[in-house]
Amino acid sequence: MAAKEQETCGETADQFAMKLHGHVMSSYITIGIAFGDRLGLFELMATFDGSKTAGEIATAAKLKGRYVQEWLGLMVIADIIDADDKGTAFFLPLHRRKNLTAEGGVGNIGIPAAGIPTFMKGFEYVINAAKEAGPNGFPQGATADVFWPWMDSFTEALMPSAALFSSIVPLIPDFKMNMESGASFLSIGCGSGIDSVNFGEAFPNSTIIGVDHGALGIQKALCRKQGSDKNLTNVNFEIHDATKLPSDWSIGLIMPHPCIVSMIWGALIWKPGGYYLMIEFTAATNVNGNKGRILMEFLYGVSLLHCIPTALSQREDGVGLGACCGQETMRKMLKDAGFESVEVKPVEGFDYLVGILGKK
Ligand SMILES: C[S@@+](CC[C@H](N)C(=O)[O-])C[C@H]1O[C@@H](n2cnc3c(N)ncnc32)[C@H](O)[C@@H]1O
């Protein structure tokens, strides 16, 4: 940065050092939040009416006391859990419980916190992939064992099943009517099939296809279908790379999922008059527009550690748009792909999501 810019940015070196210190120190607190989330410690402590010792908490959680004691220390210095004056009895105050337990839904910070250890499993792969001489990325399968459990909890919190019907369905004109009478719906990047199964159950006259290139996701999706109490003969899951879908498919409604934007093209299989709805995170293409926007630290982090490397590992010529490529880029992509109209629509009740609807 030029000396002149230093003068004008209104920040001293000490202020910057403090800010940086805060960023790094809070990442250790996040590790503690992930630990408590993963081991059910917040859920457990939210059931207590009064303070408990570390030993009592450990016994109730079926964990080793020494680990619980150390975790409590981290949570106390972070002002997440309160300790008594002697530092031997611990309590999770009532007003903090919602943000640390399933009761809080999308406000449960445990889910983004759990993303840190989940995505750090790919850290060394990403470091190698970033090097000029390194591989393009790493396959999703490399971290699938930790990715899928996290992804499922994230999807359920981010877009609960009920919201699929109240907030997503209205974005496509006549969606409900068409699906009730019988349409073809393709979920690209269906993962473990949450939306496909929901739509299959709600719209028995329609054909639902869920595709994902990840075998583990499809395996989970098939189990979800079997677990339904409806006989879902109208729902199929197939392993496909979205860029190489069968050219004889003719689909009326297509919904690709967050992160899939990194590699959508090639899926030129929609019916004339059909709709293509991208549900993406609200982000600006110009990074400056993302400063101060909700969830952005999380999205850039996940994109760096997962979306970009898993997308680029699939195609040497892939651009790896990432989770924060922004709606301006997505609009342009749909326009360039020949959509007659492209509209950006807010997703009601979910400020951090946006729907980009293309009509063929
Ligand atoms: C953000 S996840 C969404 C998963 C799922 N829809 C959900 O909500 O739980 C993106 C999904 O896109 C899939 N995906 C990424 N690239 C793909 C490609 N080229 N072809 C098919 N699926 C792909 C990933 O395997 C992953 O399941």
The ligand as a Gaussian input file, in Angstrom:
#p B3LYP/6-31G(d) Opt

LIG

0 1
 C      -23.479000     -27.301000      -1.558000
 S      -23.691000     -28.973000      -1.924000
 C      -25.486000     -29.114000      -1.889000
 C      -25.917000     -30.488000      -1.498000
 C      -27.430000     -30.701000      -1.362000
 N      -28.172000     -30.149000      -2.431000
 C      -27.937000     -30.204000      -0.082000
 O      -28.583000     -29.164000      -0.084000
 O      -27.656000     -30.851000       0.928000
 C      -23.332000     -28.962000      -3.642000
 C      -23.499000     -30.324000      -4.260000
 O      -23.132000     -30.228000      -5.630000
 C      -22.512000     -31.452000      -6.001000
 N      -21.737000     -31.224000      -7.203000
 C      -20.664000     -30.455000      -7.311000
 N      -20.206000     -30.511000      -8.574000
 C      -21.020000     -31.335000      -9.269000
 C      -21.050000     -31.777000     -10.606000
 N      -20.161000     -31.390000     -11.504000
 N      -22.016000     -32.626000     -10.975000
 C      -22.932000     -33.043000     -10.075000
 N      -22.945000     -32.652000      -8.790000
 C      -21.996000     -31.798000      -8.382000
 C      -21.689000     -31.804000      -4.797000
 O      -21.333000     -33.167000      -4.779000
 C      -22.621000     -31.407000      -3.667000
 O      -23.436000     -32.468000      -3.301000

